[in-house]
Amino acid sequence: MQIISSIHSIIDLKRPRQGIGDLWKAGFDNALLDFSALCTSETLEHLGEIRLKNSCGTMVAQDPGLLKEYAHAWADQCRSRDLVLSVARAPFLAEDSKRHDLQRTISALAIESIKFCGEISCPYLIIRFPCITENSHDFYLSLAKTARENHVTILLENQCRDIGGHLVRGFCADEQEAAARVDGLNRSASERYGPWNGQTEQEVVGSGPHMTGQQDNYFGFCMDVGACNLCGQNMYDFAVALGDRIKAVVLRDCDGSSDASLLPFTCVKKGQTQTDWLNLIRGLRRIRFDGCLIMDYADTAAACSPILKPHLLALAKAQGDYFAWQIGMERMLEQYSSRVLFGAGNMCRNYMKNYGDAYPPLFTCDNNKSLWDTDFCGLTVRSPEALKSLPSDCAIFICNIYYREIEAQLKDMGLPNPIVYFNDEYMPTFYVDRLDSMTRKCDGQL
């Protein structure tokens, strides 16, 4: 899974070196190639007005052929720090745009974005549908030939629509509609220009939620978590319906009513997050998502002091790693042929409920002596000393929130085994009743 950082409010396009260096120091090795930072929706909205300065954005909007010239400066800086550019975003109009005269400009900007992506081997380009045009199928299909020539897959994105200042479901906001649009475009493009990289007709059409590893098509999908939240959608259902069409996911927080790009887990009310991260992670785990996670925290970064910004970037990278770990939990379990658990409590119980049959542990152990040699959810509870008799390739899964303390204990024991953190925050199902210090027996048949 690739963890990608947005560049908005982080990289100064005129002097990109410091921002790119901060991303690199924070641990990011991938950045979003965001052409919309070069030519913003605000610039496009006011294009032609006298009050607009002759900035790079204005010149790019007036002459899309200049996009490459301005993009090279910071793209080269990214590559000098070995930052990969796996996903890009084309310039776009705001959802409440009144500019119905810019269809040619938007199409030209999309074409130039595709060409530049091909030049630097960036495989994915997010192109938002401009509501100024009526036929989305024709708009995207007009870009397919250029995309194929440059080996770039175009990603459609779920969008909001502004009606009288209220955000409602817009283009591709319905998951079934989105899946049908992607499949229809891939079919039409294949019929007109030939299969992508020699794919068969069956491979061109979406392959369902559980099929992975196929070649990319002309078109895929980028799931914007913020837009799902604003539209009040069940993100589990959304992810499962799109399946392996989803090549990228934009992770951003908001309050569900106002559009914003906040760091995940920061939009909180009375201790409750305002974004349904639970169903998002469950859905992406279900489809075995292994694509690009785009951390979009532009508004948080804009409000952050330049002195604190490097620490914010480090937190954003840690969050990206956390999402990748949670989404890939089951793939992590598959890596090991044998495993034991450390902990005989709620987390162990949830492990056994969800994964006990598919990935059975040899036993579990616990520091509580009173539990040794008892049975817990079908597992024998043993002393930590029993871990010393394990073969070196047997993984020890820590099923307890005191991860770092237990990890230190295991390392002090000199164990050569892989030590893995397990977590039950986003399991497919849970036991409702929590165990307390007086209740130690498993209360259900697994």
N, C-alpha and C positions, 0 to 999 in steps of 0.2 A: 504494500500500500504506500502511495506517495503522499507526503505531507507538504502542502503547498501554501505559501503565504501570499496574501494580497499585498499590493505595494501602495495602495492609497493611504495617505497620511504617514507613510513610512519612508518612501524614497522621493527625494526632490528630483524631479526630472531634469532640472538644469544642472544640479550638482549631485549626481546619484551615488557617488562613491561611499559617503558615510552611511547612508541608509542600507546599501547593499552589504557593506561591511558589518553593520549591526545584525542583519539577517543571518549572515554567515556565522558570526560569533554566537548567536542564539541557537545554532544547530540546524537551521534550515538549509537544505541543499536543493530547494526547488522554489521558484517564485512564479506568480501569475503574470504572464505577459499581457498587461492590461492596456490595450490601445485606447480604451475609454478614458484613461488618464491623460493621454495625449490630446484627445479631442472629446471633451466632455459633453454630456447631454445639454448642459446649460449653454455651452458655446454653440451647439447646433440649433438650439431653440432661438437664439438671438442672432443667428447668422444673417449678415446683410445689414444689421443695424449700425448706424454711424458710431454709436457709443462703444462698440466693441473694439478693443485694442488689437493691433496686428500681431497677436501672439502666435505661438506655434500651432495651438489648437485651431485658431481662426484660419491660418494658412493651410493646414491639413484639410479642414472642412471645405475650403475654397478649391483646393487642388489635392484630392486624395492620393495622387501619385507621390506627394511629399511625405506620406506616412512612414515609408521605409527610412528616409533620411533622418527623421527625428527619432525613430524607434531604435536605430542602430546604436546610438550613444549609450543608452542604458542597457540594451541587450548585450552589448560587448562588455560592459562593466560586470554584468551578471556572470557571464561566461568566464571572465578573468578570475572570479572567485569560485569557479566551478559550480555555480548555481545552474541547475538544469531548468529548462523552460518547457514543461510538459503540456501546459494548458494556456491558451490565450483567450482574451475576450475582445470582440470587435466593438467599435464605437456604437452607441445606441441612443435612441430618443427616450425621454422620460415617459412614464405611463400616461401622463396628462398632457402630452405634447399637442400643440395646435398646428404644427408645421406639416401641412399636407402637400407641400411643394418640394419635399426633400427625398422623395423616393429614389431618384437617380443618385443622389449624394450618398445615401445609406447603402445602396447596392455597390457603389464604387468603393466606398470605405471597406465594405465586407470583402470585396475582391482583392483589394490591396492587402488586407489583413491576412487573407488566405495565402497570398503569394509570399509575404514575409515569413509566415509560419513555415512554408515549404522551404524557404531559403535557409532557415536556421534549424530545420528538422523538429519543429514543434508539432506533435501529432494531433492535437485537439484544439478546436477553436469554437468558443461559445458565441453564437450569433442570436441575439434576441430578435423576435419578430416585431417589426415596426408596425404599430397599429394604423399607420397612415395608409398602408396598402391593404387591399381587401382579400387577396388570395394568397394565403401563406404557402400553399403547395407550390404555386408558380414561383413565388419569391425564392424559396429555398432550392427548388429544382434548377433555377437559373444559375445557382452557385455551384452545382454538383460537379460539372465538368472541370472547372478550375480547381476544385477541391481534390478531385482524383489526380489531376496532373501534378499537384503539389503534395500528394500523399497526406492530406489533412482530412480528418473526420470532423464534420460540422455537428456541434451539439446544440440541440434545441433546449430551451429552458422554460420551466413553469413560471408564469408571470402573473402579477396583479394588474388590475385595471382600475383607473381612477374615475369614479362617477360622482361628480359634485363634491369632491374632496373626500370621498369615502373609497377605501380600497376594497375591491371585490375580486372574485376569481376571473382571471383573464386567460390569455392564450396558454394552452397546455396545462391549465390548473387542474383539470380532471384527469386522473391517472389513466382511465380507459381511453379517453380521447388522445392523450399524449402517446400512449403505446401504439394506437392505430395510426397516428400521424407519422411516427418514426418508421413504422413498417411500410406504410404507403409510399413514403418518400424513397425508401431504400428500393422498393420494388420498381417504382417509376424510373429512378436513376439507373438501375441495373438494366431495365428494358431499353432505355435511351442510349446509355453510354457503355453498356457491358458490365458484367459482374465485377465487383471490387476485388482486385488482386486474384482473379480467377476463382472466386467463390461460386458454389452451386446456387441454384435458385432457392433451395431450402435454407441455406446459410444466410442469405440476404435478409430473410424475414426474421424478426425477433424470435429467439429460441426458448423463451420462457424463463421463469424465475430461478430455476435450478441448474441451468446449463451455462457453463463458463468456458473460457479458453478459446473461443472462436475468434477468427479474424475480425477486425473492425469493418464496419460498413461505411457507406457514404455518410450516414447520419447516425447519431447516438443521442444520449440525453444527459443533461446536467440537472440534478435535483437541487433546487434552492430551498434550504430549510426555512429561511426567513419568510419566503413567499408562502410556503405550506402553512406556517404558523399564522400569518396574516389572513389566510383564507380559511382557517379553522379546519384543516384537513387531518385525517388520521394518517400519520407518516408511515406506519407499518403497512397499511393497505396500499399507500402510494408506492412504496419501494417494491413490494411484492408484485404489484401489477406491472411495473416497468421492468423488473428483473435485470437481466444482463445488458439491457439497453443503456442502463445508467453507467456512464464512464467516469463521471465526476460528481461530487457532492459539495455544495457550498455550505459551510458550517458558520452560521451567524445567529446571534440572539436578538430578540426584539420583544416588545410587550404584547404582541398580538393585535395591536390596533394601529400603531404608528410605524412606518417603515424605518428601519435602522439597521446598522451593521455593528453589533456589539459583540464583545468577546463572550464565547459560550459560558453559561452558568453565572452571568453577571446581571441579567435582568430578573430580579427576584422581588416577590411581594409576600410579606409575612412568612418568610422562610421557604417559599415555594417558587421554583423556577417557572417562568412564563412560557417556556418552550418544552414541548413533549419529547425530551431526549430519550425517554424510555422506549417509546414506540419507534423512534427513528433507529436506535441501535438494534432493537429486536428485528426490525424489518431488514436492515442492511446485513445483519448476521444471517437471517433466513436465506437471503439470496446469495450469500457468500461473496459479498462485495469485496473487491480487491483492486479498486481503481484509485482515483485521485481525490484526496480530501483537501478542499480549499478553505483555509482559515481566513474569513473575512471579518475583520474587526476595525474597519476604517474609522468609525465614529469614536470608538474607545481610544484608538491611537491619536485621533485629532485632539481629544481632550486631555491627553497625557503630556506631562512636561517632557521636553527633550532629554532632560537628565534621567528621567525614569524610563524612557522608552526602551532602552536595551533590556531592562528587566521585564517589561511588558512582552517583548518579543520572545524572551525565554519562556515566559508563562504560556504564550500562545503555542509555542513548539511543544511544550509539555502536554498541553491539552490535545494537540493533534496526535501525539503519540498515544495518549490515553484513549482517544476514540478508536485509533487503529487497533489497539490492544483489545478493547471491548468488542469491536466488530469482528475481529479475527479470533475470538475466544475458542470456537470449536476447531478451527484449523490448528490452533496451538495444541489442543488436546490430541489431535491426530499425529503430531510429530513424534510422540513417544510410544514405544511398544508396551511399556509397563510403567506403572505409577503408584505412588502411595500418597495419602493425604496427611497433612498436619493440622489437627483441630477436630474436635468432636462436638460441634455446636451447630448453630443455625446454617452457617455457610456450608458445612459438610453435608447437612441434611438436604439443602437445596441442590448441591452437586449431585447427590445420589438420586434425587427426584428427576433431574433433567438429563444427566449424563451417565448415571450409574450403570445402565444397561449397555450403552454403546462403548463406554470407556471405563470398565470396572477397575477400581483400585485393589491392590493386594490387601491392604489394611489401612487403618488410620491410626495416628498416634496423638498424644496430648500430654501437656505438662502436669495435668491434674492426676495425681497418683490414685485417687479414689475411682477413677474410670478405667484403670489398667485391667486388662483381661475381661472386660465386659463387652457386650454387643451393642453397637449403635448403628441403626439403619442397615443391618445386615453385614456390618464390618466389625472385625475385632479391633478393640482399642488397645494399643500397645504403648510401651514406654519409648521415649525418643531414642533410647539406647538400641532399640531394635533396628533403627535405620542403618546402623553400622554393618549389618549383615546383608544389606542390599547390593545387588550388582551395580557397578558404577554407571550404567546407562539407564537405570531406573530413575524417573523424575520424581521429585518431591514437590507436591502442590500445597502451598500454604493456603489453608482455608480459615483464615482468621484475620481480623482487621489490623492486628499488631504485626504487620508484614515485616517491617524493618527490624523489629526486635527479635522476631523468630528467625529471620534470615541470618542475623548476626549470631544467634545461638547455634544454628546449623553449621555456619562457617567455622565457628570456634571448635566444633566437634571434628573438624577436619574432613568432612564428608566430600567425596569427589562428585557426587550426583548433581545433575541439573536442578536448580532451585527455581520454581516457577510460582508466580502469584496467580491465584484464582480469585474471582470476584463474582458475587451473586446479585449485584445491583440491577442487572438487566437480563435476568433469566426469563425464558419463555413462560414459566409458571413458578409460583411461590407457594410455600406453606404460609397461611395467614397467621396462624398462632406461632408466636416466637417462643423459643426455649428460654427459660431463665435458669438461674443457678440451682434451683430445686427440681427442675424438670429436665431430665437427661435422656429419657428414652424416646425413641422414634415413635411418633403417634400415628403413623399411617403405613399401610402396606405399599411398597414401591413396585 
